[in-house]
Amino acid sequence: MNLPENRFKRALCEGRQQIGLWCSLPGSYAAEAVAGSGYHWLLFDTEHSPGDPLTVLAQLQAVAPYDVSAVVRPASNDAVLIKRFLDLGAQTLLIPYVQTADEARSAVAAIRYAPGGIRGVSGLTRATRFGRIANYGKLAADELCLLVQVETREALEQLEEIAAVDGVDGVFIGPADLAASLGHVGEPGHPAVVEAVEGAIRRIRATGKPAGILTPDTAFAKRCIDLGTTFTAVAIDAGILARGTEAVARQFMAP
């Protein structure tokens, strides 16, 4: 049995735009419902959602038959959490709140086996197809994709150093936390935040690494793509559900 190809990683390496949907609803049923919607990738979030390894397992299983890539965001840059998601078969991870190059290197070490890293070894996991993929330990890194999230003023100050870390496959900008760090909590559209985000995209692209972002603002998403983001999440499932149901209700409720 062959190791599955990471199509998302290949697309980033080739510079092909990948449009994504942020999934904060932890159910496998919701994941399967959106898997065929036409997005290139789905982000299964466990930082700002009730999700955990068991709910992510069900999501990975639900979307496996569909032509869409799964990206998983652990709750933190924690080697144990990272190990668990990798063993479940996640091939692309988005690590939140990476502040320094050293923290980026820690994330890289967590996805690599010794001697190049610290990932624990188990031969009977979903990632290895329960021992059916020959030489998984030697081949796994080729199909793993590590994205790191910069979302503070301090991280922006070290952006080039973070992007230069060997093993970092892409750098993602977190506008909401960046806005808070810049003194504009709840205002991702503030001119100072927009300027910082746009500058960060240009700087990431100048390093040669793919840049990514999440923004449900359609006009700004298109602006980010024009500036050079290669993996761009343009909506959030919970937001679509909440705002969509509100819009229907307004059509029938008396003012």
Secondary structure, 3 states (H helix, E strand, C coil): CCCCCCHHHHHHHCCCCEEEEEECCCCHHHHHHHHCCCCCEEEEECCCCCCCHHHHHHHHHHHCCCCCEEEEECCCCCHHHHHHHHHCCCCEEEECCCCCHHHHHHHHHHHCECCCCCECCCCCCCCCCCCCCCCHHHHHHHHCEEEEEECCHHHHHCHHHHHCCCCCCEEEECHHHHHHHCCCCCCCCCHHHHHHHHHHHHHHHHHCCCEEEECCCHHHHHHHHHHCEEEEEEEEHHHHHHHHHHHHHHHHCCC
